[in-house]
Amino acid sequence: MRIIEERDYRTKPGKAGEFVRIYEEHGLPIQKEMLGEFLGYFVSDVGELNRVVALWAYDSMDDRLARRDAMISDPRWVSYLDMVLPLLDQQETRFLRPTAFSPIQ
């Protein structure tokens, strides 16, 4: 059963653009190499601002755990985190299970 991981980041006020820029240049290439299927990256435009949401699909929780374990031990990822962690206030992660009629299975 596939799972969708939703990562919701709240940046410090005015830092969402910088966070996205650094992610696109440094974080995304690493994650595309090491993680599951990249579904999208989104910024809030109305309502609560300074929010960035990433969606990734995995074949299973075991698949997700193995991929993320490998990534977090990669020195490139550690270097990327040093760049972005000062820009963040909060992070939440949710795991979503697609319904039978979802286009993402």
MDAnalysis code that builds the backbone (N, CA, C; Angstrom):
import MDAnalysis as mda
import numpy as np

u = mda.Universe.empty(315, n_residues=105, atom_resindex=np.repeat(np.arange(105), 3), trajectory=True)
u.add_TopologyAttr("name", ["N", "CA", "C"] * 105)
u.add_TopologyAttr("resid", np.arange(1, 106))
u.add_TopologyAttr("resname", ["MET", "ARG", "ILE", "ILE", "GLU", "GLU", "ARG", "ASP", "TYR", "ARG", "THR", "LYS", "PRO", "GLY", "LYS", "ALA", "GLY", "GLU", "PHE", "VAL", "ARG", "ILE", "TYR", "GLU", "GLU", "HIS", "GLY", "LEU", "PRO", "ILE", "GLN", "LYS", "GLU", "MET", "LEU", "GLY", "GLU", "PHE", "LEU", "GLY", "TYR", "PHE", "VAL", "SER", "ASP", "VAL", "GLY", "GLU", "LEU", "ASN", "ARG", "VAL", "VAL", "ALA", "LEU", "TRP", "ALA", "TYR", "ASP", "SER", "MET", "ASP", "ASP", "ARG", "LEU", "ALA", "ARG", "ARG", "ASP", "ALA", "MET", "ILE", "SER", "ASP", "PRO", "ARG", "TRP", "VAL", "SER", "TYR", "LEU", "ASP", "MET", "VAL", "LEU", "PRO", "LEU", "LEU", "ASP", "GLN", "GLN", "GLU", "THR", "ARG", "PHE", "LEU", "ARG", "PRO", "THR", "ALA", "PHE", "SER", "PRO", "ILE", "GLN"])
u.atoms.positions = np.array([
    [0.840, -1.178, 0.000],
    [0.000, 0.000, 0.000],
    [0.889, 1.247, 0.000],
    [0.653, 2.139, -0.938],
    [1.432, 3.383, -1.001],
    [0.998, 4.332, 0.103],
    [1.944, 5.149, 0.520],
    [1.628, 6.210, 1.476],
    [2.139, 7.524, 0.903],
    [1.492, 8.593, 1.323],
    [1.906, 9.944, 0.953],
    [2.396, 10.619, 2.223],
    [3.579, 11.192, 2.143],
    [4.102, 11.962, 3.270],
    [3.910, 13.438, 2.967],
    [3.255, 14.106, 3.895],
    [3.070, 15.557, 3.802],
    [3.950, 16.200, 4.865],
    [4.872, 17.020, 4.422],
    [5.740, 17.765, 5.341],
    [5.350, 19.226, 5.256],
    [4.960, 19.768, 6.381],
    [4.464, 21.145, 6.468],
    [5.465, 21.947, 7.301],
    [6.110, 22.902, 6.654],
    [7.117, 23.734, 7.310],
    [6.566, 25.131, 7.533],
    [6.803, 25.696, 8.702],
    [6.507, 27.108, 8.940],
    [7.840, 27.824, 9.068],
    [8.059, 28.762, 8.143],
    [9.308, 29.512, 8.174],
    [9.158, 30.728, 9.069],
    [10.270, 31.297, 9.435],
    [10.241, 32.582, 10.122],
    [9.645, 33.611, 9.166],
    [8.977, 34.633, 9.685],
    [8.333, 35.619, 8.803],
    [9.307, 36.171, 7.760],
    [8.834, 36.161, 6.516],
    [9.621, 36.702, 5.418],
    [10.709, 35.781, 4.888],
    [10.809, 34.557, 5.409],
    [11.894, 33.654, 5.017],
    [11.451, 32.523, 4.086],
    [10.165, 32.446, 3.739],
    [9.685, 31.342, 2.895],
    [10.373, 31.342, 1.531],
    [10.524, 32.493, 0.915],
    [11.169, 32.570, -0.391],
    [12.596, 32.073, -0.356],
    [13.335, 32.455, 0.660],
    [14.722, 32.003, 0.796],
    [14.771, 30.497, 1.048],
    [13.862, 30.017, 1.896],
    [13.785, 28.586, 2.183],
    [13.534, 27.782, 0.897],
    [12.583, 28.235, 0.087],
    [12.250, 27.553, -1.171],
    [13.428, 27.606, -2.144],
    [14.077, 28.741, -2.243],
    [15.216, 28.891, -3.154],
    [16.351, 27.928, -2.783],
    [16.672, 27.881, -1.496],
    [17.744, 26.992, -1.041],
    [17.348, 25.536, -1.253],
    [16.081, 25.215, -0.989],
    [15.620, 23.839, -1.196],
    [15.730, 23.443, -2.666],
    [15.265, 24.295, -3.543],
    [15.308, 23.972, -4.976],
    [16.739, 23.718, -5.447],
    [17.651, 24.543, -4.972],
    [19.043, 24.448, -5.423],
    [19.815, 23.308, -4.759],
    [19.584, 23.091, -3.467],
    [20.423, 22.159, -2.713],
    [19.692, 20.909, -2.207],
    [18.477, 21.077, -1.687],
    [17.771, 19.947, -1.075],
    [17.060, 19.043, -2.064],
    [16.351, 19.636, -3.018],
    [15.554, 18.847, -3.959],
    [16.398, 17.866, -4.773],
    [17.549, 18.259, -5.316],
    [18.334, 17.272, -6.073],
    [18.720, 16.042, -5.238],
    [19.036, 16.251, -3.983],
    [19.391, 15.136, -3.107],
    [18.171, 14.253, -2.876],
    [17.032, 14.884, -2.582],
    [15.829, 14.110, -2.305],
    [15.329, 13.366, -3.542],
    [15.414, 13.983, -4.712],
    [14.981, 13.279, -5.922],
    [15.841, 12.046, -6.166],
    [17.082, 12.113, -5.790],
    [17.993, 10.979, -5.939],
    [17.691, 9.884, -4.925],
    [17.302, 10.259, -3.700],
    [17.275, 9.299, -2.606],
    [15.892, 8.901, -2.101],
    [14.882, 9.716, -2.353],
    [13.563, 9.431, -1.781],
    [12.641, 8.781, -2.793],
    [11.363, 8.730, -2.444],
    [10.348, 8.134, -3.302],
    [9.950, 9.070, -4.431],
    [8.689, 9.048, -4.768],
    [8.163, 9.845, -5.874],
    [7.822, 11.262, -5.398],
    [8.417, 12.252, -6.018],
    [8.170, 13.661, -5.686],
    [6.832, 14.076, -6.289],
    [5.889, 14.495, -5.437],
    [4.562, 14.886, -5.898],
    [4.397, 16.392, -6.018],
    [5.119, 17.155, -5.221],
    [5.003, 18.599, -5.351],
    [5.501, 19.350, -4.135],
    [5.655, 20.643, -4.345],
    [6.140, 21.570, -3.322],
    [5.274, 22.812, -3.433],
    [4.730, 23.280, -2.343],
    [3.716, 24.329, -2.373],
    [3.992, 25.387, -1.309],
    [3.612, 26.621, -1.594],
    [3.696, 27.701, -0.611],
    [2.297, 28.240, -0.363],
    [2.047, 28.704, 0.854],
    [0.747, 29.295, 1.173],
    [0.669, 30.686, 0.565],
    [-0.503, 31.008, 0.066],
    [-0.713, 32.298, -0.591],
    [-1.811, 33.104, 0.095],
    [-2.739, 32.412, 0.730],
    [-3.852, 33.035, 1.440],
    [-3.986, 32.315, 2.772],
    [-4.415, 33.035, 3.795],
    [-4.548, 32.417, 5.112],
    [-3.241, 32.514, 5.862],
    [-2.879, 31.427, 6.523],
    [-1.632, 31.427, 7.291],
    [-0.444, 31.441, 6.332],
    [0.339, 32.491, 6.398],
    [1.472, 32.650, 5.500],
    [2.715, 31.993, 6.087],
    [3.789, 32.041, 5.328],
    [5.068, 31.464, 5.749],
    [5.002, 29.947, 5.893],
    [4.143, 29.323, 5.104],
    [4.006, 27.862, 5.103],
    [4.512, 27.298, 3.789],
    [5.235, 26.190, 3.886],
    [5.723, 25.461, 2.728],
    [5.367, 23.992, 2.948],
    [4.772, 23.374, 1.941],
    [4.331, 21.981, 2.058],
    [4.980, 21.149, 0.955],
    [5.538, 20.015, 1.332],
    [6.121, 19.063, 0.389],
    [5.335, 17.765, 0.454],
    [5.117, 17.143, -0.710],
    [4.423, 15.862, -0.785],
    [5.313, 14.845, -1.500],
    [5.472, 13.685, -0.871],
    [6.258, 12.578, -1.423],
    [5.451, 11.292, -1.316],
    [5.569, 10.407, -2.296],
    [4.889, 9.111, -2.267],
    [5.923, 8.003, -2.079],
    [5.557, 7.010, -1.280],
    [6.407, 5.859, -1.012],
    [5.604, 4.580, -1.199],
    [6.294, 3.502, -1.498],
    [5.627, 2.212, -1.674],
    [5.097, 1.664, -0.357],
    [5.763, 2.010, 0.750],
    [5.358, 1.523, 2.075],
    [6.096, 2.335, 3.133],
    [5.721, 2.130, 4.392],
    [6.456, 2.793, 5.478],
    [7.897, 2.279, 5.539],
    [8.089, 0.991, 5.292],
    [9.451, 0.447, 5.296],
    [10.300, 1.095, 4.212],
    [9.710, 1.286, 3.033],
    [10.402, 1.969, 1.936],
    [10.791, 3.376, 2.360],
    [9.865, 4.088, 2.948],
    [10.116, 5.464, 3.396],
    [11.233, 5.497, 4.443],
    [11.159, 4.620, 5.432],
    [12.163, 4.605, 6.502],
    [13.559, 4.312, 5.957],
    [13.680, 3.340, 5.073],
    [14.989, 2.998, 4.514],
    [15.556, 4.155, 3.707],
    [14.727, 4.793, 2.899],
    [15.194, 5.899, 2.068],
    [15.602, 7.102, 2.919],
    [14.790, 7.446, 3.904],
    [15.108, 8.607, 4.739],
    [16.327, 8.332, 5.619],
    [16.463, 7.109, 6.123],
    [17.651, 6.766, 6.921],
    [18.919, 6.960, 6.104],
    [18.888, 6.527, 4.851],
    [20.061, 6.705, 3.983],
    [20.324, 8.184, 3.733],
    [19.267, 8.957, 3.527],
    [19.435, 10.375, 3.214],
    [20.010, 11.155, 4.400],
    [19.490, 10.903, 5.591],
    [19.930, 11.721, 6.727],
    [21.383, 11.448, 7.111],
    [21.940, 10.334, 6.647],
    [23.358, 10.079, 6.922],
    [24.264, 10.582, 5.801],
    [23.678, 11.120, 4.748],
    [24.457, 11.636, 3.621],
    [25.023, 13.013, 3.984],
    [26.325, 13.241, 3.846],
    [26.916, 14.537, 4.215],
    [26.330, 15.713, 3.437],
    [25.884, 15.475, 2.218],
    [25.255, 16.565, 1.443],
    [23.978, 17.031, 2.122],
    [23.214, 16.079, 2.685],
    [21.966, 16.432, 3.355],
    [22.247, 17.183, 4.650],
    [23.247, 16.745, 5.373],
    [23.632, 17.423, 6.618],
    [24.025, 18.869, 6.313],
    [24.765, 19.082, 5.252],
    [25.168, 20.429, 4.843],
    [23.957, 21.273, 4.462],
    [23.007, 20.664, 3.741],
    [21.772, 21.370, 3.374],
    [21.000, 21.794, 4.628],
    [20.881, 20.892, 5.597],
    [20.147, 21.231, 6.823],
    [20.763, 22.421, 7.549],
    [22.078, 22.500, 7.538],
    [22.751, 23.642, 8.167],
    [22.313, 24.964, 7.530],
    [21.987, 24.932, 6.241],
    [21.559, 26.146, 5.540],
    [20.123, 26.543, 5.881],
    [19.225, 25.553, 6.039],
    [17.798, 25.882, 6.159],
    [17.239, 25.882, 7.571],
    [17.833, 25.143, 8.480],
    [17.263, 25.083, 9.824],
    [17.124, 26.446, 10.491],
    [18.055, 27.383, 10.300],
    [17.873, 28.701, 10.914],
    [16.662, 29.480, 10.358],
    [16.114, 29.053, 9.230],
    [14.978, 29.748, 8.613],
    [13.636, 29.237, 9.115],
    [13.633, 28.134, 9.857],
    [12.387, 27.477, 10.250],
    [11.964, 27.779, 11.675],
    [10.637, 27.808, 11.861],
    [10.045, 27.909, 13.195],
    [9.478, 26.568, 13.653],
    [8.904, 25.814, 12.692],
    [8.178, 24.600, 13.060],
    [8.091, 23.665, 11.860],
    [7.932, 22.370, 12.145],
    [7.706, 21.384, 11.087],
    [6.733, 20.338, 11.598],
    [5.793, 19.946, 10.744],
    [4.869, 18.859, 11.045],
    [4.908, 17.870, 9.896],
    [4.764, 16.602, 10.218],
    [4.731, 15.565, 9.199],
    [3.473, 14.732, 9.399],
    [2.795, 14.454, 8.291],
    [1.623, 13.582, 8.306],
    [1.813, 12.504, 7.250],
    [1.244, 11.335, 7.520],
    [1.225, 10.259, 6.537],
    [-0.210, 10.079, 6.091],
    [-0.410, 10.131, 4.789],
    [-1.742, 10.049, 4.212],
    [-1.864, 8.759, 3.419],
    [-2.988, 8.083, 3.576],
    [-3.248, 6.864, 2.830],
    [-4.295, 7.172, 1.771],
    [-3.984, 6.966, 0.499],
    [-4.949, 7.277, -0.561],
    [-6.214, 6.424, -0.440],
    [-7.345, 7.037, -0.745],
    [-8.597, 6.301, -0.824],
    [-8.628, 5.480, -2.091],
    [-9.578, 4.569, -2.191],
    [-9.681, 3.703, -3.369],
    [-9.921, 4.495, -4.651],
    [-10.530, 5.671, -4.538],
    [-10.859, 6.462, -5.739],
    [-9.882, 7.613, -5.991],
    [-8.821, 7.669, -5.204],
    [-7.821, 8.725, -5.391],
    [-7.029, 8.470, -6.672],
    [-6.714, 9.532, -7.428],
    [-5.884, 9.335, -8.610],
    [-4.454, 8.896, -8.261],
    [-4.033, 9.154, -7.045],
    [-2.725, 8.696, -6.578],
    [-2.942, 7.399, -5.819],
    [-2.471, 6.325, -6.343],
    [-2.625, 5.019, -5.700],
    [-1.270, 4.590, -5.237],
])
